[in-house]
Amino acid sequence: MEELSSALNSHMDQMADLVEKFSAEMRSSLRPAYDNFIGFFHAIDWTYFAFFCVVRY
């Protein structure tokens, strides 16, 4: 029973490490896309006419 408990704890530790590494990789991969979106958002002239053209077409 002790072996099973030890193996289960080891597996859970490995899975927690894997999830942590995966989430860190996803955050670092999504950062450039976020920066591009923010850059696009700031580059648009958000006056009424420009906003109307973007929304209408």
C-alpha positions in Angstrom: 0.0 0.0 0.0 2.9 2.3 0.8 4.3 1.8 -2.7 1.0 2.7 -4.3 0.8 5.8 -2.2 4.3 6.8 -3.1 3.8 6.2 -6.8 0.6 8.2 -6.8 2.2 11.1 -5.0 5.1 11.0 -7.5 2.7 11.0 -10.4 0.8 13.9 -9.0 4.0 15.9 -8.5 5.0 15.2 -12.1 1.6 16.2 -13.4 1.7 19.5 -11.4 5.1 20.3 -12.8 3.9 19.5 -16.3 0.8 21.8 -15.9 3.0 24.5 -14.5 5.5 24.3 -17.4 2.7 24.2 -20.0 0.9 27.2 -18.6 4.2 29.2 -18.5 4.9 28.2 -22.1 1.4 29.3 -23.1 1.8 32.7 -21.4 5.1 33.3 -23.1 3.6 32.3 -26.5 0.5 34.5 -26.2 2.4 37.6 -25.2 3.4 38.6 -28.8 -0.2 38.2 -30.0 -1.4 40.4 -27.1 1.3 43.0 -27.9 0.2 43.0 -31.5 -3.4 43.5 -30.6 -2.7 46.3 -28.2 -0.5 48.0 -30.9 -3.3 47.7 -33.4 -5.8 49.1 -30.9 -3.6 52.1 -30.2 -2.8 52.7 -33.9 -6.4 53.2 -34.9 -7.9 56.7 -34.9 -10.9 56.1 -32.7 -12.8 59.2 -33.7 -16.5 58.7 -34.5 -16.1 58.5 -38.3 -13.2 56.0 -38.1 -15.1 53.9 -35.6 -18.2 53.9 -37.7 -16.3 52.8 -40.8 -14.7 49.9 -38.9 -18.0 48.7 -37.4 -20.1 49.2 -40.5 -17.7 47.4 -42.9 
